[in-house]
Amino acid sequence: MLATTPAIAASDRKRLALLGERIRTARKRQRVTTVAAAEAAGVSRVTLHRIERGEPTVAVGAWLTVATALGLNFDLLDARAMAVTTKLPKKIRLRDFPQLKRLAWQLHGVGDIPPLVAFNLYERNWRHLDRAALSAGEAALIDALARELGGGRLLV
């Protein structure tokens, strides 16, 4: 008897597509070619493309090896626990987070920024961050941003 692909809800297909896009973004950010990433993961280039498109028929082991080859953490998170612990504000006040304010030097006349902008600033400019000067509150903000917007980690 042939195996059949299980029915997958549209919302789950979308989550797989987003996960594949995050893998593709990480690969491109690291300037790794599809051939090099596939070889490092021990999968074919076609399988890597299918993963980056979020195809649900690719074995989870292939997803895991590709993520690991790119230095990404592939983990399952308890959505209920995440919903309870994640408390991101709708806007982040720059004056409350001195290191973020330093990273946002090019945003003239802006006092508040959305969480996604803050996340992107931390991720893109991590090398300029004075980690020794981070307050507990700013470290907690970075953790919450990474958990909510970065799948549990900053790509730095």
Backbone bond lengths (Angstrom), bond angles and torsions (degrees), N, CA, C in turn:
res aa  C-N    CA-C-N  psi(-1)  N-CA   C-N-CA  omega(-1)  CA-C   N-CA-C  phi
1 M - - - 1.443 - - 1.529 108.59 -
2 L 1.309 117.03 133.71 1.456 121.82 178.78 1.515 111.29 -75.78
3 A 1.318 114.52 142.34 1.461 119.05 176.54 1.524 108.78 -75.34
4 T 1.309 115.95 143.26 1.465 120.09 178.09 1.518 109.25 -111.88
5 T 1.295 115.02 150.79 1.454 120.34 177.34 1.517 108.55 -76.00
6 P 1.323 117.77 129.19 1.463 119.17 179.93 1.526 110.93 -65.60
7 A 1.310 115.29 151.42 1.464 120.06 176.93 1.528 108.50 -67.42
8 I 1.308 115.56 133.38 1.460 120.69 -177.55 1.518 108.42 -120.59
9 A 1.318 115.98 129.25 1.461 121.44 -179.97 1.524 110.03 -63.44
10 A 1.309 115.74 151.44 1.470 121.44 179.73 1.526 111.01 -58.24
11 S 1.327 116.66 -38.30 1.475 119.34 -179.92 1.526 110.93 -65.38
12 D 1.344 117.04 -36.60 1.466 120.35 178.28 1.527 110.85 -71.24
13 R 1.317 117.21 -36.20 1.474 120.43 175.53 1.526 109.89 -61.72
14 K 1.311 115.92 -41.26 1.467 120.26 179.40 1.532 110.04 -64.31
15 R 1.326 117.23 -41.49 1.472 120.36 179.06 1.520 110.70 -64.03
16 L 1.334 117.37 -39.89 1.464 120.06 176.95 1.526 110.96 -64.66
17 A 1.327 116.66 -40.25 1.468 120.40 178.45 1.530 110.03 -63.37
18 L 1.330 117.16 -40.42 1.468 120.38 178.03 1.522 111.14 -66.52
19 L 1.318 116.55 -39.48 1.466 120.50 177.55 1.529 110.15 -63.86
20 G 1.314 116.82 -43.78 1.461 120.49 176.88 1.515 111.73 -61.54
21 E 1.324 116.43 -40.19 1.472 120.68 178.13 1.526 110.83 -64.47
22 R 1.318 117.74 -38.44 1.471 120.29 177.90 1.521 110.83 -65.76
23 I 1.321 117.07 -37.48 1.469 120.38 176.88 1.525 109.27 -65.45
24 R 1.327 117.68 -45.65 1.466 121.37 178.48 1.532 110.41 -60.53
25 T 1.330 117.43 -44.34 1.462 121.56 -179.95 1.526 110.97 -61.54
26 A 1.327 116.59 -42.72 1.470 119.92 178.69 1.525 110.60 -63.44
27 R 1.319 116.48 -42.10 1.475 120.08 179.48 1.514 110.64 -62.76
28 K 1.315 116.97 -46.07 1.464 120.38 -178.80 1.524 111.47 -68.02
29 R 1.333 116.64 -37.72 1.467 120.24 178.59 1.527 110.36 -61.57
30 Q 1.321 115.82 -35.33 1.463 120.56 179.00 1.527 112.05 -83.52
31 R 1.328 116.46 -2.76 1.468 123.27 -178.54 1.530 111.53 58.17
32 V 1.326 114.49 44.47 1.459 121.40 177.70 1.527 107.32 -102.58
33 T 1.314 116.68 129.96 1.462 120.43 178.87 1.524 109.99 -72.83
34 T 1.328 115.37 162.71 1.463 119.11 177.63 1.524 110.73 -64.28
35 V 1.319 116.50 -36.98 1.467 120.30 179.86 1.529 109.93 -64.50
36 A 1.327 117.02 -46.93 1.469 120.45 -178.87 1.526 111.29 -65.07
37 A 1.327 117.18 -42.14 1.472 120.35 179.80 1.525 110.54 -65.15
38 A 1.319 116.90 -43.22 1.469 120.69 179.63 1.526 110.64 -62.70
39 E 1.332 116.29 -44.31 1.470 119.21 178.81 1.519 111.55 -63.32
40 A 1.329 116.90 -42.44 1.469 120.59 -179.74 1.525 111.19 -63.74
41 A 1.325 116.42 -33.61 1.459 120.44 -179.13 1.524 112.71 -86.94
42 G 1.328 116.99 -13.14 1.457 120.21 -178.67 1.522 113.03 75.13
43 V 1.328 115.62 30.41 1.470 120.53 176.76 1.529 108.21 -124.44
44 S 1.313 115.99 167.16 1.461 119.28 177.88 1.524 109.94 -77.95
45 R 1.318 115.71 160.61 1.457 121.25 177.91 1.524 110.07 -62.51
46 V 1.318 116.68 -36.13 1.466 121.53 178.22 1.536 110.30 -63.25
47 T 1.327 116.63 -43.21 1.465 120.32 178.24 1.526 110.12 -62.91
48 L 1.323 117.44 -41.38 1.462 120.08 177.71 1.528 110.42 -60.46
49 H 1.315 117.63 -43.76 1.471 120.67 178.33 1.536 110.75 -62.27
50 R 1.322 116.52 -39.86 1.465 119.85 179.07 1.524 110.70 -65.47
51 I 1.315 117.33 -37.43 1.468 120.94 176.60 1.521 109.63 -65.10
52 E 1.321 117.06 -46.86 1.463 120.75 -178.38 1.528 111.85 -65.02
53 R 1.324 117.77 -22.24 1.473 121.29 174.91 1.523 111.36 -87.43
54 G 1.338 117.15 -8.31 1.460 120.54 178.59 1.508 114.48 78.72
55 E 1.325 116.87 28.31 1.463 119.73 -179.35 1.527 110.04 -69.43
56 P 1.330 117.13 128.50 1.464 121.04 -175.84 1.523 114.36 -75.46
57 T 1.320 118.41 -9.60 1.468 120.02 -177.66 1.529 113.14 -84.13
58 V 1.320 117.28 -7.55 1.465 120.49 179.35 1.535 108.30 -77.99
59 A 1.323 116.12 134.12 1.467 121.26 -178.63 1.526 110.91 -60.41
60 V 1.314 115.44 143.83 1.459 120.50 -178.62 1.524 111.09 -61.98
61 G 1.321 117.48 -28.63 1.463 120.34 177.28 1.517 111.82 -62.52
62 A 1.333 116.61 -36.95 1.468 120.35 177.66 1.523 110.21 -67.41
63 W 1.326 117.25 -41.96 1.470 120.65 176.77 1.530 109.51 -57.80
64 L 1.330 115.89 -45.15 1.460 121.54 -178.28 1.524 111.65 -63.34
65 T 1.329 118.22 -45.39 1.465 119.58 -178.07 1.531 111.58 -67.35
66 V 1.329 117.48 -35.93 1.470 120.08 177.50 1.529 109.91 -66.47
67 A 1.324 116.60 -46.52 1.464 119.86 179.27 1.525 110.62 -60.11
68 T 1.311 117.48 -44.15 1.465 121.67 -179.69 1.524 110.99 -64.37
69 A 1.332 117.03 -41.74 1.464 120.61 179.59 1.528 111.51 -61.67
70 L 1.331 117.06 -29.20 1.468 121.31 179.29 1.528 112.37 -92.34
71 G 1.331 116.63 4.85 1.457 120.15 178.59 1.517 113.84 76.58
72 L 1.330 116.37 22.75 1.462 120.75 179.86 1.516 110.35 -98.62
73 N 1.312 116.01 150.66 1.454 121.47 176.24 1.518 108.18 -91.26
74 F 1.298 117.11 121.35 1.457 122.45 179.60 1.515 106.37 -106.63
75 D 1.332 116.40 108.50 1.456 120.23 -173.51 1.516 109.73 -144.27
76 L 1.305 116.13 157.49 1.454 121.77 173.11 1.511 107.97 -100.01
77 L 1.302 115.87 133.07 1.453 121.41 -179.10 1.519 108.88 -114.77
78 D 1.310 116.05 143.14 1.457 121.69 178.03 1.524 108.55 -76.14
79 A 1.316 117.17 109.30 1.465 121.87 -175.55 1.518 111.63 -59.67
80 R 1.323 117.62 -36.55 1.473 119.45 179.90 1.517 110.60 -67.33
81 A 1.326 117.60 -42.24 1.463 120.45 178.87 1.520 110.63 -66.09
82 M 1.339 116.40 -39.14 1.462 120.16 178.89 1.523 110.79 -63.74
83 A 1.323 116.79 -40.18 1.462 120.52 -178.60 1.518 110.37 -64.28
84 V 1.319 117.11 -33.75 1.457 120.65 -179.29 1.524 110.98 -75.46
85 T 1.330 117.95 -39.81 1.458 120.48 -173.24 1.524 114.12 -88.13
86 T 1.321 118.16 -20.58 1.463 120.67 -176.69 1.515 109.54 -84.43
87 K 1.325 115.82 119.46 1.453 120.45 179.94 1.518 108.92 -134.91
88 L 1.307 115.85 71.24 1.457 120.16 178.22 1.518 109.44 -85.63
89 P 1.316 117.01 134.87 1.463 118.80 175.20 1.529 110.10 -72.37
90 K 1.317 116.76 160.02 1.470 120.48 177.53 1.523 110.66 -69.09
91 K 1.319 116.69 -32.54 1.468 123.23 176.83 1.527 107.66 -133.55
92 I 1.315 115.83 144.92 1.462 121.49 178.69 1.519 107.86 -110.49
93 R 1.321 115.36 122.98 1.458 121.57 -178.67 1.533 108.88 -82.21
94 L 1.320 116.23 116.57 1.473 121.60 -175.85 1.520 112.39 -58.69
95 R 1.324 117.64 -38.45 1.472 119.25 -176.36 1.534 112.28 -65.50
96 D 1.345 117.60 -17.43 1.464 120.93 178.85 1.531 112.74 -83.15
97 F 1.343 116.75 -12.92 1.460 121.56 -175.97 1.526 109.03 -132.09
98 P 1.341 117.29 90.60 1.473 121.27 -172.89 1.530 114.90 -57.72
99 Q 1.309 118.02 -38.90 1.468 119.53 -179.39 1.535 110.75 -68.89
100 L 1.319 116.43 -39.81 1.464 120.41 176.57 1.527 109.96 -63.84
101 K 1.317 116.52 -40.35 1.467 120.58 178.65 1.529 110.35 -60.79
102 R 1.334 117.12 -39.91 1.469 121.03 176.71 1.524 111.42 -62.75
103 L 1.336 115.90 -39.45 1.462 120.13 -179.28 1.528 112.25 -72.19
104 A 1.335 116.25 -21.61 1.465 121.70 -177.38 1.522 111.36 -99.38
105 W 1.317 117.69 31.14 1.468 122.26 -175.55 1.531 112.62 -57.98
106 Q 1.333 117.63 -28.64 1.464 120.35 -176.34 1.524 113.21 -82.52
107 L 1.323 118.46 -6.45 1.463 122.00 -179.85 1.526 109.12 -92.22
108 H 1.307 116.64 84.15 1.460 122.25 -176.96 1.523 110.91 -74.27
109 G 1.330 116.48 134.05 1.457 121.28 176.20 1.513 114.79 71.79
110 V 1.322 117.42 14.82 1.462 121.22 -179.95 1.522 108.73 -107.45
111 G 1.328 115.34 126.95 1.462 119.75 179.61 1.507 113.06 -102.81
112 D 1.323 116.42 -33.89 1.461 121.81 -178.23 1.529 109.30 -124.37
113 I 1.343 114.77 142.92 1.466 119.45 177.65 1.529 108.92 -132.91
114 P 1.323 117.20 153.88 1.474 120.31 176.45 1.533 110.44 -69.12
115 P 1.331 117.13 155.08 1.469 120.65 179.64 1.525 113.89 -54.98
116 L 1.330 118.39 -38.18 1.467 120.11 -178.85 1.528 111.16 -64.21
117 V 1.312 117.65 -37.91 1.472 121.14 177.50 1.527 109.14 -65.31
118 A 1.340 117.18 -42.81 1.469 120.93 178.31 1.524 110.30 -61.83
119 F 1.326 116.64 -45.59 1.459 121.25 178.68 1.527 110.79 -57.49
120 N 1.322 116.34 -47.46 1.464 120.55 -179.99 1.526 111.87 -63.74
121 L 1.327 117.88 -38.48 1.470 120.85 177.63 1.524 110.93 -62.78
122 Y 1.334 117.35 -47.10 1.469 120.51 178.81 1.531 110.18 -61.35
123 E 1.324 116.54 -45.36 1.457 120.11 -175.22 1.533 111.83 -67.03
124 R 1.324 117.36 -45.58 1.470 120.87 -177.58 1.523 112.67 -71.33
125 N 1.323 117.69 -30.54 1.465 121.15 -171.56 1.521 113.05 -115.26
126 W 1.314 117.31 22.42 1.466 121.43 -176.06 1.526 112.44 -54.08
127 R 1.322 116.74 -36.49 1.467 120.28 -177.28 1.529 112.01 -65.70
128 H 1.340 117.83 -20.50 1.462 121.77 179.65 1.524 112.66 -93.09
129 L 1.316 117.35 -3.25 1.455 122.50 -176.56 1.528 110.09 -79.00
130 D 1.312 116.71 134.26 1.465 121.49 174.52 1.522 107.13 -89.89
131 R 1.341 115.95 91.52 1.464 120.22 -174.67 1.520 112.37 -64.18
132 A 1.315 117.88 -27.60 1.463 120.52 178.71 1.531 111.15 -68.50
133 A 1.330 116.60 -25.05 1.464 120.97 -178.35 1.530 112.96 -92.44
134 L 1.332 117.96 1.14 1.463 120.30 179.85 1.523 110.88 -67.67
135 S 1.309 116.23 129.97 1.463 120.14 173.74 1.524 108.56 -78.04
136 A 1.314 116.42 165.47 1.467 120.35 177.85 1.526 110.05 -62.03
137 G 1.310 116.94 -37.60 1.459 121.06 179.58 1.518 112.42 -65.46
138 E 1.341 116.63 -40.62 1.461 119.44 179.86 1.530 110.86 -72.05
139 A 1.331 117.04 -36.13 1.464 120.18 175.52 1.529 110.19 -63.41
140 A 1.341 117.03 -39.59 1.461 120.92 177.63 1.526 110.61 -65.70
141 L 1.337 117.40 -38.03 1.461 121.18 176.78 1.524 110.46 -62.26
142 I 1.319 116.99 -45.25 1.474 120.88 179.49 1.522 110.10 -61.09
143 D 1.332 116.85 -43.30 1.471 120.32 178.16 1.525 111.06 -61.43
144 A 1.339 116.80 -44.08 1.467 120.56 -179.90 1.528 110.99 -65.36
145 L 1.328 116.99 -40.81 1.468 120.51 178.11 1.523 110.59 -62.99
146 A 1.330 116.12 -44.71 1.467 120.26 -179.75 1.526 110.50 -63.88
147 R 1.315 116.43 -41.42 1.462 120.86 -178.95 1.534 111.04 -67.19
148 E 1.319 116.30 -45.43 1.467 121.23 -175.31 1.529 112.84 -78.17
149 L 1.328 117.20 -41.77 1.455 120.74 -171.61 1.527 113.77 -109.76
150 G 1.321 117.34 -17.92 1.459 119.60 -175.33 1.512 114.20 -115.43
151 G 1.320 116.70 14.38 1.467 118.57 179.08 1.513 113.09 65.89
152 G 1.324 116.75 26.12 1.456 120.98 177.22 1.513 114.89 98.95
153 R 1.353 116.92 0.77 1.460 116.65 -177.82 1.522 110.43 -158.28
154 L 1.327 113.56 150.07 1.474 120.62 172.41 1.525 107.54 -89.26
155 L 1.302 116.98 140.86 1.466 120.51 175.63 1.527 107.39 -90.61
156 V 1.328 114.53 85.56 1.468 120.81 -179.11 1.498 110.30 -122.20
